Amino acid sequence: MTRFTPALTAPALTVWALAATALVSPVSAFAAGTLTVAQPQDPGSWDPIDTFVVNWSTVAENVFDGLIRRTPDMKLVPGLATSWEVRENNTKIRFKLREGVTFHNGEKFDASVVKYSFERLLGPEGAKGPQQSNYNAIGSVEIIDANTVDLVLKRADPVLLTKLAGYGAMMVPPKYIAEKGEDFFNANPVGTGPFKMTAYEPKVNVTLERFDGFWGDKAKLDKVIHRFIAEPATASAELQAGRVDIFDNVPVSLVPTIAKDPKLTVASVTGPTVNAARFNTQQGIAKDVNVRKALIMAVDRDTIVKQILQGHAKSIVSFQADISFGYDPALKAVPFDPKTAKELLTKAGVKPGTELQFDIRGSDATFREVAQAVAGYLQAVGIKVNLKPYETNVLINEIIPKGKAGEMYQNAWGGWTFDYDNTAYLMYHTGEHWNANYSNPKIDALLEAQRATYDVAVREKTLREVAAAVADEALEIPLYNLNTIYGVSKRVKGFVPPSDRRFRLNEVTVD
């Protein structure tokens, strides 16, 4: 599995200078049957087991299928499986597979593909990526016949069906990968979805074309072009100029500009994405839990939400949205209390002027404003914050997982299962991809216990205990739950804006 690791961005980002100069795209968004989408990040690899990036799914939701799909209204519906049944006291899930399905290269889909896809995910290749631990409740895959397969579980996993609707559990073509190799598949993916990828220029764009052999309702569009535009001001200018039809992940600061354009509309929907300033508990002053608590007290998060995010977000008390299963409405936020924060810092021996590094995604315009506000609040209690912007893929693939982050770092998380397990296990369990520097046996035990039961009430209680334990350890500054915001051309019809940015484009048309 090849890792793509772009170089770091320069600390001084020339952001707004690009706003006045719209890029000239080689492809017109007004071409008949063509939809153009602007999104901020090239995931770097299109392999389903090699990603946890929402921007991957924005594209690949149209290329790949899993056994189960999730609709924008959060319902689980048949995908490549027409039905499923939990059997033998929750130890097996039997799937009846859809017949007559082919991959984009003509390869046949059947039970052997399901077995291959999961064994690849759960084997050495999957171990190189971040998705394996989401599915390691699966012990083996048994083929019953060509169109029937059992997932045999080695332990309980009450969230498994939801997980099967996304990311790592997408079906992949065995023969194609064997012939072409893993690296080729990363850049030239083949799935069973309504669109096939026909061109990919890293960091520039990716082109999808309608797959007429699709098993379901054929796409109405001929082509979809996803352009990777890191600078939001540039993406906004391209939307206004008509060279982009959908601007995915609009920063709050650009909403008024888009909203006043008569050719455009803004869709702002409640989503699962939460943002936090997480602490590297092995680095500098962040090693001390009392210092971490002081830093949380020093930041007025409600004011940030009101003044910077302009009503497109809400404050959070733990690293999850209130639409997440396991959310505890009784958990109290740490109050904004700079006086007590100063006292705690003094007691911990932290001198005024002490420096702290805060790593952020350089292209995230909204969070950049938030980070500057956080730095201002911490400056008021004597902490000098050095903001260090990284290219997004570098921060999330290299810096955070390898424990190289400064004392604080930006973490935005989509919580795509809408269950706190998906966030908490990956963030706080010892040895996980996103947890390079913290270990707590109590939290580990709670996380493992909630995965071992199908009792909804017990799971909810345990997940709430996890949130309370994390709050007591002050592992992050919970900041806000941000709405998912899209800028959309009025020529686009049939687009249903999903809260998690995973949109299927079968029904979309353009005038």
N, C-alpha and C positions, 0 to 999 in steps of 0.2 A: 504494500500500500504506500504510494508516494505521498509525501507531505509537501505542500506548497507553502513556502515561508517567505513572503515578500519582505523587503527591507523596511526598516523603521522610517516613519515620516520625520521630517524636520520639526523641531519643537515649535518654530513659528510657522503656523499654517496660513497660507494665503487663501483665506476662506471667502470673505465677502468680495474680494477683488474680482472673483470669477462671476459674480452675479450679473455684472453688466455685459458680459461676453458670453452669449449662448453658444454652446458647441454646435458645429454644423454636422449633423448626422448624415451618414451616407445613405440612410434609408428613410424615406418619408413615412411618417405615421399615417398619412392620408392615402396610402396605397390601398387599393381595394382588398378587403378581407384581411388586412394586417393590423394587428394591435401591438402597440409599443409600450413597454412598461419600464419605468426607471426605478431601480432599486440600489441601495447604497453599497452592497458588498458582493463580491464574487467569492463564493464559498471555497474555491480552490480545488475541490474534488467533488465529483458527482456520485461517488459510490455511497449507497445508503448507509453502510456500516461505518463510514468515515466522517460522520458529521453530527453536529447538534445545533447547527446554525439555521435560524428561521429562514434566512434568505435562500438556503438550499431548497427548502420545501416550497417556497414561493414559485420556484421554477419546476422542481422535480415532482411536485404533486400532480403535474400534468404528464410526466414521463413514466412514472412508476405506479404500480398498484400493490397493495398488500392484500391479505386475505379479507380484511375488514376495512371499511372506509368510515370517516367521520364527516358529517355534513356541517355546514356553517351554523346550524341550530343545535349542534352538539350531539346529534343522534348517531349511534353506531349502526351502519347499514352494510349489506353484503358488498364485498369487493370481488376478489377472485374466488372467494368461498361464497356459495349460495346460502349456506346455513351452517350453524355450529351448535354443538351440544356438549355441556359439561357432564362427564361420566365418572363412574366408579369413585364416588365420594371425593369429588374435586381433584382427582389425580390425573385425569385425561380430559382433553378437549378434542372432540372429533369434528372435522371439517369436511363437508361435501363441497367439492371443487367445481367451478364453472367449466363446462366443456367447450371445446372449439376455440379456445383462446390461444393466440400466438404472440410472440414477442415481435418487436419491430423488424428484426432480422429474419423472421419466418420460423424461428425456433418454437416448438410446441410447449405449451404450459401443461403440466400434469403433476401428480403427486411426487415424482422424482425431483422436480424443480423445487417444490416446497422443502423436501428433505435437504437438498443441496443448499438452499438459501439459508436455512436455519443452522445447518452444520457449519457453514462458512462464517456466519455471524458469531456462533458460539465457539469457534475454533481459533487457531493461531492468527488467522487473518483478522478476525473480529477483535482479537485482543489488542491489536495495534490502534484501534479506534476507541471512541468514548461510549459506544452504544451497548457493548456487551453486557454490562451489569444490569441494564434494564430488562434483560431477557434470560438471565441465568437461572431462573426458576425452571426453565425447560431442561429436562434431563436428556430426552431423546425424541426422535421423530420416527413414527412407525407408519409405513405405507400399508394400508388395508387393501386398496386396489388402485387403479390408475387415477380415480377421481375421488378417493377418500383417504384422509390422513389423520393420524392422531398425534397431538402434542402430548407427550408424557411428562408430567411435572415431577420434579424431585422435591419440591416444596410448594407451599401455597404462594399465590401471587394474586391478590384481589384486584390488581389494576392491569393485569396482563391483557385482557381483551381490548382495553383502551390503547395500550401500547402497540398492539398489533396493527392499529390504524395509522401508524406513522413512523417515519425515519427508518431505523435499522431493520424493521421487519418487512421492507419492500422485497418483492420477488425479483430475482436476477437470473439471467440466462447462463446455465452451466457451460454449454458448448462454446458460446461466444467468448466467455472469460478464459476458458481453457485454451482456445485458439489464439486469442489476441493478447492475453496477459492482463494482470491487475492494473498496471500503469496505463495501458491503453484504455481500459474500461473507465478509469477515473475521469478521463477527458472526453471519452466517446461512449456515453452510457446508452444502454439499450433496455427498455422496459416494455410493459404491455399497455401503457396509458394512452389517452386520446391524442397525444402529440408525441412526435419523435424528434430527437435533437439532431439537427442536420449541420450545424456549424457552431463552433465555440472558439472565441478569441479571448484568452484569459485577460481579465480586468477590463475588457472592452464590451463584449456583448455575447449573447448566446441566442441562437435561432431555433425555434421549434416550428415544425410543420404538421398539419393535420395528418393523423394516421388513419387511413381509410379502412384498415383491417381491425380497428378497435372493436372490442366485444360489446360495448354499450352504445349509448347515443353518440353519434359522430359529432365532432366539434363543428361549429358553424363558421369559425374562422379558418382561413387558409394558413395563416402564419402568425406566430407570436414572437416578437423580438424583445428580449430583456437586455436593457442597457445598464451597465454597472457605472453609476455616477456617484462618486463618493461625496462630492460637495452638494449639499442640499440646495444652496442658492442656484447652482447650475441646473440641477434637476427641475427646480421651479421655473427657471427661465425657459427651459426646453418644453415644459408643459404649456406655458403661456404662448410659446411660439408655435405650438402645434406639432412639434416633433416627438412628443411623448403623449400618450393617452391616459396612462395611470401613473401617478407618482406615489410610490409605496413608501410608507414611513415618513410622513411629512413632519418636520420639526414644528413645534408650537409657534415659534416666532414667524414662520412663513404662512400660517393659516390666514391672517387678514389679507395678505397679498393675493392668495389664490381665491379666497372667498369673494373678493370684489371684482374678479374677472368674469364677465357675463358668459364666457364660453366654458366656464369650469364650475364644478361643484366640490364641496368638501364633505367627506364622510368621516365622522369621528365616533367610534364605537368603543364601548367598554371592552377591554381586553385583559388577558392574563399577565401581560408583561409587567414585571416589577423591577425597580432599580434600587440599588443599594451601593453604599461605599463600604466594601468588605475590608476587614483587617487581616494583614499578614501577621499572625500571632507569634511568628518567629523573628520579626524584624523590628529593631529600634524600640521606640516607646510603646508600640502596639503589643509588646509582649506582656505588659501589665494590664490585667483585666480592669483595674480601677481607672487606669488611664483611658482605656477604651470606653468605659462608661462616661468619663468626663467629656470625651470627644463627642459622644452622642448628645449629651446634655447641652453642649455648646452650640448646636445647630438648630435653628428655628425652621423646622421642616414645613410647618403649616404655612408660614409666610412664603417659602419657596414655591409651594403648590399654588398659592393664590396669586402671587405677583409674577412669577416666571412662567408657570405652566398654564395660567389663564383659564382655569376651569376644565382643562383637558386631562386632569389627573386627580388623584386623591391620595392623602397621606396613608402610610401603612405602618403597622406596628411590628410585623414580622415579614420575612422575605416571601410573601405570597399575597395574592389578591383576595378580596373577600368572596370571590366566586370559586375559590379553591376549596376542595374537600379537605377538612382538617383545620380550616380557619377558626380561630377562637375569638368571638366578639368581646369576650370578657378580658382578654389580655390588654393590659394598659400600656400606653406609649410612655417612654421615658420623657419626662417634661423638659421643655426648653428652660434651662436654669444655668446661665453663664456664671453666676456667682458661685454656686456649688461646684461647677466644673473647674473654676480657678482654684478652689480650695482642694479639690481632689488632686489636681495636677501638682500643686505645691506640696501636698502631703506625700506624693509619689516621687518627689525630688526632680520634677520636670521644670527646668528653668525657662523664664520668658525668652523668646527668640529661638527656642528649640525647633529644628527643622523636621519636616515630615514630607515624604514623597507620596504623591497621589497619582496613580497611573490611570489614564482614561483613554477611550477610543477617540482618536483625533478627528474622525469624520462625523461624530455624533454632536451636531450643533446644539440640540436641546440640552444634552447632559453637560456640554462644555459650559453653558451658562450656569447650570446648577452647580457644577464643580467650582466655578469662580465664586458663587455665593457661599458655598461650603467653606472655601478658603478664607473668605472674608470673616465669617463667623468664628473660625478657628484662630484667625489673626487677633480677634478681639479678646481671646483668652490666652494669648501669648505664644501661639503655635504658628510658625511660618511654614506655609504649605507651598511646595514646589509641584506644580502641575506638569506631568510628563505625558504627552500624547503619543500614542502608538498607532500604527496601522492596525485595523481591527483584527485581521487574521493573526498578526504577530502577537497581539495581547492575549487573544483567547486560545491560541494553539501553542505558543511558546512561553510567554512570560508567566501567566497564571498557573498552568498545569505543572510547570517545572519549578515552581516556588521562587521565581525570580522577581516577583512583584515588590514594590515598595511597601511602606507601612500601610497604605490604603490603596485600593484599586476598585475601579468601576466594575460592577457586575450587573448586567441586564439579563433577565431570565424570563422566558416565555411560559414556563409551566405548562407545556403542551398537553399534558394529560388532565389538566385542571384538578390535580390531586397533589397535595403537599408532599407526598412520597417522592414524586419525581424531582422536586426541588431539594427537599431536605436530605434525601439519601445521597444524592450526587454532590451536594455542597458540604455536608458535615460528617459523613461516614468515613472512617479511617481508610486511606488508600485510594479514594475515588479520584477520578480525573480532575475534578474541579476543587479538590481539597488536598493541596500539596503540603500543607504545613500544620494541620490541626488534628488532634486525636483525643477523643473523650470516650472511655469505655461505657459510661452511663448513656450517652447519646447513641453510641453504636448499638447498645442493647435495645433501646427503645425503637430505633429504626428497624432493626431486625425483627422485633416482636410484632410490629404492625404489618409487616409483610407476611407473617406466618398465620394470619387469621382472616377469615372471610366475614367475621362478625363486624358489621358496619359501625355499631356503637363503640365497640372495643377499639377499632382502628381510629375512629375519630378522637376518642379520649387519649389514645397513645400519641397521635400526631400533635394534639394540643400540648401534651407534656413535652414533646420535642421542641415545639416553638417556645415554650416557657424556659426550658433548659438553655436553648440558644440565646434567648434574651438575657438570661442570668449571666451567661458567659460573655455577652456583649461582642458577638462575633462580627457584627456589621452595624452600620448606621442604616436602618430601613428608611428609605426616602419616599418613594411614591409608586403608585400603580398608574401607569400612563395609558391613556386611551390609544387605540390604534387609529391613526389618522391617514386618510388617503385624499389626494387631489385627483379628480377624475374629469376628463373631457366629457362634454355633453353629447359628443358623437358616440360614446360607449353606451350600449344598451344591454341589459340583462346581467350586469355585474352586481353580485351580492357581496358586500365587503365583509369578510370574515374577521372575527376578533383576533385570531391568531396568525393572520397573514398567510395562511395556507389556502390559496384559492385555486379552484378547479375552473377552467375556462370554457368548458363544453358549450354552455348556453350563451356565452357572450357574443355580441355582434358589434360592428361599427358601421355608422352611416357613411 
